[in-house]
Amino acid sequence: MNTQVRFMGTPNVTIAFAIALALPTASALAQLTPAQPTKVIVAEASYVMGDADTLTGAEEAVLMRAKRKAVEEAGVYVEAASTDVETHTDGATSHLNQLSVRTISSAVTETEFLEKRQTLENGRLTFYVKIRCTIRVDMLTEAVKRMKSDELLAQHHQQLQTENSQLKNQLENLKKQLRTTPPQPNNIRVIPKNRREAVRLGRAAFETHSLPEKIDLATQAMAADDRYVDAYIIRGQTYLRIAAVTFSKAGPTADLNGYVVQALQDFDRAAALDPTSTWAILGRGDVFTWQRKPDEAAKEYSRVLQMDPFFDVARQRLIVLLTTNARRQVAAKQWRQALGTLAQVLQPDLPPSWLAQQKEALLLRSQIYTELGELDRAVEDLGKVIRVDPTNPALFTQRAQLYRRLLQGRLAKDDLERACALGSEEGCSGLQ
């Protein structure tokens, strides 16, 4: 089994996204030919409803399981996704880690229900579905190839994200080194080129846990072969991580900008050498995010997704970026403009497994609909958020207020009872 992990950091919110891939068997790959771009698969699944599940959430869960089985039977793969969110507020750092399993359900172009039923087993409601799916295996095969080719770069992202405390301790020494021996990424011309040595040095840069050594080894790899793309990306990733550490320590703006500019030079060079490098284009997008150029950043992330629709890191970046832009528009009371921005985030063709990442966008759109008096739509968006956060009492009290404005007292009471059961004083007082 081969594995791939992708990680990257952004300012203010550092999001690490890991993807583990189980690649197709040889027999399965033999079936994935251009003459057979799609497969029709019949799959079935069951799901036992948990205490925190809603009926709608349980129905979506059993459907997702059936789709995953269909994708697996088509001979493609399943991916496990880990989301690590690091936030910096007033000098304090907090972390939130969420582990979930995501199937590439966007490859399922058509779904037909053959059978659906609910039964009560051992006091638990159990959902069962049987579906017929049309699977786009051609697109998934290409995605697997691209992901596999970028394995080293993805693992380097993971390493940088998981060594945050060590990186902070190295920062001062690294700053001194960079001031005394600044790299010159675009002026390395050593002949003859030695790709074997460049690859060896690039892997050494990946394996070391020292930031100064990463910079030095990546630079040596460029000297061995100035057309070795991975070396530029590894060094660019390292510079961006240095910027993240500097930002978290409230370092000088000049230092921060210097690291980001150096990262952009490396990503530009990598993209010039290989215009199809999704990691180089993603790096450019992250640099533009640091430089507060959201339009340019969004274009880069969108380019990545055009090249590889399954590059979840880029989609995660785009969701965060667009949601932030929409929040600024809401602050300026530009309601319709904000709705247009959020429409790019809340695309109807995205699989339900993206709901957790769309949560802030849904809450923001619900707020806009409330301001515009479109209460039914506001309630609908809150309901989607509740599916992925069913133990948040504030969501129930917020929806209860909307139900009251819609003169739906029974539904408002149900939500207040739920909020009260979850420990909300506001929910309990609303029942009196």
PEZI-V962704 format. One line per field, one symbol per residue. psi: psi as a letter, one per 20 degrees, with the letter a starting at -180 (. if undefined). burial: I if it has 24 or more other C-alpha atoms within 12 Angstrom, else O. A space follows every 50 residues. Layout:
psi: ???
burial: ???
This chain:
psi: pqqpppqqqqqgooppoqpppoqqrghghhimrhimiqqoppqqrqpppr hiqrgghhghghghgggghggghikdrqqppppoppqopliqpqqppppr ppqmiiiohqppphppqpropkjqppqpqpqpqppnhgghghggggghhk gghghhggghhjkghhhhhigghghgghhhmpqnhjkonppqqnhghggg hghhhghqjpghhggghhghhhhhojjoghghgghgggghhghgggghjl rphggghgggghghgghggghhhnijohhghgggghghghjlmhggghgg hhgghhhnijnhghhgghggghhgghhhhghjkmghghhhghhhglpiiq qhiihhhjghhghghggghghijmhghggghhhhghhimijohhhghghh hghhhjkmhghggghhhggghjjphggghii.
burial: OOIIIIIIIIIIIIIIIIIIIOIIOOOOIOOIOOOOOIIIIIIIIIIIIO OOIIOOIIIIIIIIIIIIIIIIIIIIIIIIIIIIIIIOOOOOOOOOOOOO IIIIIIIIIOIOOOOOOOOOOOOOOIIIIIIIIIIIIIIIIIIIOIIIOI IIIIIIIIIIIIOIOOIIOIIOOIIOOIOOOOIIIOOOOOOOOOIOOIIO IIIIIIIIIIIIIIIIIIIIIIIIIIIIIIIIIIIIIIIIIIIIIIIIIO OOOOIIIIIIIIIIIIIIIIIOOOOOIIIIIIIIIIIIIIIOOIOIIIII IIIIIOIIIIIIIIIIIIIIIIIIIIIOOIOOOOIOOIIOIIOIIIOOOI IIIIIIIIIIIIIIIIIIIIOOOOIOIIIOIIIIIIIIIIIIIIIIIIII IIIOOOOOOOOIIIIIIIIIOOOIOIIOOIOO
